[in-house]
Amino acid sequence: MTASSTTDARTATPNPWPALWALVLGFFMILVDTTIVSVANPAIKAALDPETANLDNVVWVTSAYLLAYAVPLLVTGRLGDRFGPKHIYLIGLAIFTAASLACGLSGSLEALIIARAAQGLGAALMTPQTMAVITRTFPAERRGAAMGLWGATAGVATLVGPLAGGLLVDGFGWEWIFFVNIPVGVIAFVLAWRLVPQLETHPHRFDILGVVLSAVGLFLIVFGLQEGEHYDWAAWVWGMIAAGIAVMVVFIWTQSRTSSEPLVPLELFRDRNFAISNIAIAAVGFTVTSMALPLAFFTQLARGLTPTESALLLIPMAVLSGGLAPLAGRILDRVDPRLLLVPGLTLMAAGLLGYVLLMNTGAPILLLLIPAAIIGVANAGMWGPLATTATRNLPPRQAGAGSGIYNTTRTIGSVIGSAAIAAFMQSRLEANLPGAADASGAKFGSGAMPPVVAEGFSAAMGQAMLLPAVVIAASVIVVAFLRRPAHLVRG
């Protein structure tokens, strides 16, 4: 179907739910891989990087994935508009599945990081297409329920990841957190091939300069944050971060001046709800990614839990998030999104503060279920409502671009969160255990930590959890400036 076709995609797909369910399976898989590594990080470090005590090396297993995921999203959304979301989604799924096999077969940390970057590229091709299909096949007044499913998938996947990771690491080894993607990827490919419709395509010109500038800027910023602590925040590290910010400023300027189609159509940000939702989802991505790492290291190293036992403490998150998100989506079609977002984001901050108070060697381990439950409820009020609010007013021609921008900001938040939490954790370790990390480096990831070290280590991990708590608390103020949706005003 071409741009000149007068066929309405919504008429061509009177029941869009089967296609959405097919896309959600692949979307679930790539989001699980964003967090599944958090529980496996100690085991990966023990297997592939046992000689050093520094946390930065193993964190690149997550950061490489997120960086390769974030940078192409702006253009992959446009690719879906140009060639059809179904085709781009299937290509990305094939790349992701093949890269998962390469991850599991990696014999060195460097090989694993490279394979994870390839996974990120595949994920970048897939993600914008899921939101674009929702935007183009569901009318605005029914989009809340569809985005509720999307939000439930995003929320549950980021929580199921650590649980699945723990079971697989304990039962089969860290390699299986990647091997499990292969059968899931094959099934998802077949379902998408059969159920996702061919939608109308729109011609686009691609802003190559914008792609290069955004890639360079993001890399400089993230690499500087990631390696800053390792190099004692030398002047050249700050210079790299400053250069990255400068490049991103130039990128935004070129987007406003380009005579052809910009990579980021800045006119989309004239819609206040789209702009605010992008800021808020970046904070959510930062928070969800950054909270996982100190929690996993605390439970496994300071408290001596296995990866499975550590992940079981997150069950209330997954159950409550998955159960409440579809309900929140249905409610969202009838109420102001702020009625869900303000309580949801506030509960997220409260749950993280609960972790801060309980991350010590004296607290009963089962008390960690309480903040997990609070965050589970919070997730239902964050993911779906933000996605719905961001995309409700997008025109079909800009569905891919808008979805690409939204997912880019979410993933950039995750990338910066991953890099920032690594640096913050390292600084807190130095403050609470000066010199002790080097002495225990040989046992890093083994779960055997002397009590005198465990106390200071726990304090460091608890203090690190304050960073995502502050970021998500700030987002509560941001979403308070959202506008009431037009269909509710008319009603």
Secondary structure as GFF3:
##gff-version 3
##sequence-region A 1 491
A	DSSP	alpha_helix	9	12	.	.	.	ID=ss1
A	DSSP	alpha_helix	17	48	.	.	.	ID=ss2
A	DSSP	alpha_helix	56	70	.	.	.	ID=ss3
A	DSSP	alpha_helix	73	83	.	.	.	ID=ss4
A	DSSP	alpha_helix	85	104	.	.	.	ID=ss5
A	DSSP	alpha_helix	109	137	.	.	.	ID=ss6
A	DSSP	three_ten_helix	140	142	.	.	.	ID=ss7
A	DSSP	alpha_helix	143	171	.	.	.	ID=ss8
A	DSSP	alpha_helix	176	179	.	.	.	ID=ss9
A	DSSP	alpha_helix	181	195	.	.	.	ID=ss10
A	DSSP	alpha_helix	208	227	.	.	.	ID=ss11
A	DSSP	alpha_helix	235	257	.	.	.	ID=ss12
A	DSSP	three_ten_helix	266	270	.	.	.	ID=ss13
A	DSSP	alpha_helix	272	297	.	.	.	ID=ss14
A	DSSP	pi_helix	298	302	.	.	.	ID=ss15
A	DSSP	alpha_helix	307	312	.	.	.	ID=ss16
A	DSSP	alpha_helix	315	332	.	.	.	ID=ss17
A	DSSP	alpha_helix	338	358	.	.	.	ID=ss18
A	DSSP	three_ten_helix	365	368	.	.	.	ID=ss19
A	DSSP	alpha_helix	369	380	.	.	.	ID=ss20
A	DSSP	alpha_helix	383	391	.	.	.	ID=ss21
A	DSSP	three_ten_helix	396	398	.	.	.	ID=ss22
A	DSSP	alpha_helix	399	432	.	.	.	ID=ss23
A	DSSP	alpha_helix	436	439	.	.	.	ID=ss24
A	DSSP	three_ten_helix	441	443	.	.	.	ID=ss25
A	DSSP	alpha_helix	451	464	.	.	.	ID=ss26
A	DSSP	alpha_helix	466	479	.	.	.	ID=ss27
A	DSSP	alpha_helix	486	490	.	.	.	ID=ss28
###
